[in-house]
Amino acid sequence: MVRMYSFDFSLRMFDPKKYELKVSTTILCYNEKLENRVLKPSSEKDIEEDDNIAFDEEFSNMLLLTFADLIHGEFQGKMRVYDIPEDALYISKVYNVEVDGKKIQMVKIYKKLNDKIDILYNERLPELQSIIKRVQRIKELTGLSENDIQDILG
C-alpha cells in the first residue's frame, strides 16, 4: 500500500525576519474516471525532530521553509499519514497557507502508477502564477475539468 503524509502547523518567527505562517493540508484523490474524494488520515502525531527530512521535502522548495526554521521559532503542528487507495490515478495536496494574515491556496499534484508516486505539478510561493495559468497548466497535465481545478484552488 502506498502512503503519503501531510503537515498542518503554525509558526511564529522573530529572527531574521518577523512573520507568522499557518499551513493546513487537504488531500484528494482521483480515479481513472476523474471522480474525486477527500482522504482521511489513517494516523496523526505531533511533529517531531525525526520528521525533519519529510518536512524539508514537503516545504523547502514550495515555501522556502525548513525544519530548522521551525525549531528557531515558536511552532506547533501535526503530521498526518494517509493510505492511498489502489484505484487512485492522481493525488492532489491542497495547502491553505496564511502568511502574516494573507491567505493563499497552493497545490501539488501527483500521479500514481502502481506503487510509485511522482510529482506532476508543484507550486512555489515565490513564483506563484495567476489562477488562469495555474488552471490551464493543471488541466493540460491531468485532464481534470476547469470546475474541478477551481474547486482545488479555491
C-alpha positions in Angstrom: 0.0 0.0 0.0 1.2 3.5 -0.9 1.2 6.1 1.8 1.6 9.9 1.8 1.9 12.4 4.6 0.9 15.9 5.3 1.8 18.6 7.8 -0.5 21.1 9.5 1.3 23.7 11.6 1.6 27.2 12.8 4.8 29.1 13.1 5.9 32.4 14.6 9.3 33.7 13.6 11.2 36.6 15.1 14.7 36.3 13.6 15.9 37.1 11.0 12.5 38.4 10.0 9.3 38.6 12.0 6.4 36.7 10.4 3.6 34.3 11.1 2.7 31.3 9.0 -0.1 28.8 9.2 -0.5 25.8 6.9 -3.3 23.2 6.7 -3.5 20.5 4.1 -6.3 18.6 2.4 -5.5 15.5 0.2 -7.9 14.5 -2.6 -7.5 11.5 -4.9 -8.9 11.0 -8.4 -9.6 7.6 -10.0 -9.4 6.9 -13.8 -12.9 8.4 -14.3 -11.5 11.5 -12.6 -14.0 11.2 -9.7 -12.6 12.7 -6.6 -12.8 12.1 -2.9 -11.2 13.7 0.1 -8.9 11.3 2.0 -9.0 11.0 5.8 -5.7 10.3 7.6 -5.0 6.9 8.9 -2.8 8.3 11.7 -1.7 11.5 13.3 1.1 12.7 15.6 2.8 15.8 16.8 5.6 17.0 14.5 8.9 15.8 16.0 12.6 16.2 15.2 12.6 12.8 13.4 10.2 14.3 10.8 12.8 16.8 9.6 13.6 15.1 6.3 9.9 14.6 5.4 9.1 18.2 6.4 12.0 19.6 4.3 11.0 17.5 1.3 7.5 19.0 1.6 8.2 22.7 2.2 11.8 23.6 1.4 11.1 24.2 -2.3 7.4 25.2 -2.0 7.6 27.7 0.8 11.4 28.1 1.2 10.9 26.8 4.7 12.9 24.0 6.5 12.6 22.2 9.8 15.5 24.3 11.1 13.2 27.3 10.7 10.6 25.6 12.8 12.9 25.0 15.7 14.2 28.6 15.6 10.6 29.9 16.0 7.5 29.1 18.0 5.6 26.3 16.3 3.1 23.6 16.9 1.7 21.1 14.4 0.7 17.7 13.4 2.0 15.2 10.8 -0.7 13.0 9.2 -0.4 9.8 7.3 -2.7 8.8 4.5 -3.3 5.4 2.8 -3.7 6.0 -0.9 -6.5 3.9 -2.5 -5.5 1.3 -5.1 -7.7 3.0 -7.7 -6.1 6.4 -7.3 -4.7 7.9 -10.5 -4.0 11.5 -9.3 -3.5 12.8 -5.8 -3.7 16.5 -5.0 -2.4 18.1 -1.9 -4.2 21.4 -1.3 -2.3 23.7 1.0 -4.2 26.5 2.8 -1.4 28.9 3.6 -1.6 32.0 5.6 1.4 34.3 5.7 1.0 37.3 8.0 -2.7 37.2 7.6 -2.7 36.9 3.8 -4.4 33.7 2.7 -3.2 31.7 -0.3 -4.1 28.2 -1.7 -1.4 26.2 -3.3 -1.3 22.7 -4.7 0.9 19.8 -5.5 -0.4 17.1 -7.9 1.0 13.6 -8.0 0.4 10.8 -10.5 0.3 7.3 -9.1 1.5 4.3 -11.2 1.2 1.0 -9.4 3.1 1.6 -6.1 5.0 4.7 -7.3 4.0 8.3 -6.9 5.6 11.1 -8.9 5.2 14.8 -8.6 3.3 16.1 -11.7 2.8 19.7 -10.7 4.4 21.7 -7.9 3.8 25.3 -7.0 6.3 27.6 -5.3 5.2 30.6 -3.2 7.9 33.0 -4.6 6.8 32.1 -8.2 3.0 31.6 -7.8 1.4 32.3 -11.2 -2.1 33.7 -11.9 -5.1 31.5 -11.3 -5.8 31.3 -15.0 -2.3 30.0 -15.8 -2.4 27.5 -12.9 -5.8 26.1 -14.0 -4.6 25.8 -17.6 -1.4 24.0 -16.6 -3.1 21.5 -14.3 -5.8 20.8 -17.0 -3.0 20.1 -19.6 -1.3 17.7 -17.2 -4.3 15.8 -15.8 -7.3 16.2 -18.0 -9.3 17.4 -15.0 -12.2 19.8 -15.7 -11.8 23.5 -15.0 -14.5 23.3 -12.4 -12.6 20.5 -10.6 -9.4 22.5 -10.7 -11.2 25.7 -9.5 -12.5 23.6 -6.6 -8.9 22.5 -5.8 -7.5 26.0 -5.9 -10.5 27.6 -4.1 
